């Protein structure tokens, strides 16, 4: 066993130290090892650091985009609420909503005035295609010229 171990060690030393190789081969192999091994370590470390920096920057960029979208949506909703409040606070709309019967609506001739206000609101915003007002059990009006009357 000791002989096999000694022979194995001797073979290993010959391979590592390149005992049977020429000086040029030894210089080439050792020079390559002295250059390649450190370069591999530097490459791995550089890759990990770059990956960390890129991940951090992409995460930060994603949060900035999310914040911008949130702000945009908030402005949009606020603007939409203002448009709705303008419609609801108009005197014609308030009078229309307070009416109790279809006959009262027909006598007051307010339907066309309310429809005109609704159309103006639709035309003033490109993101609104239709506004519908429903008076429970009385009638429904909208800006697409549909006038549904319930009996």
ZIHUQUI-V128876 format. One record per pair of residues at least 6 apart in sequence whose C-alpha atoms are under 8 Angstrom apart, sorted by the first residue. I is the first residue (numbers start at 1). J is the second residue. If there is no record, write none. Layout:
i={I/I}
j={J/J}
This chain:
i={13/14/17/18/83/87/87/87/87/88/92/92/92/93/96/96/96/96/97/99/100/101/102/102/105/115/115/115/118/118/118/119/119/122/122/122/122/122/130/130/130/131/131/132/132/132/132/133/133/133/134/134/137/137/138/138/138/139/139/139/139/140/140/140/141/141}
j={19/20/26/26/121/93/117/118/121/94/110/113/114/114/105/110/111/114/135/105/138/138/138/139/111/141/142/143/131/142/143/131/143/128/129/130/131/143/142/143/144/142/143/140/141/142/143/140/141/142/140/141/150/151/149/150/151/147/148/149/150/147/148/149/147/148}
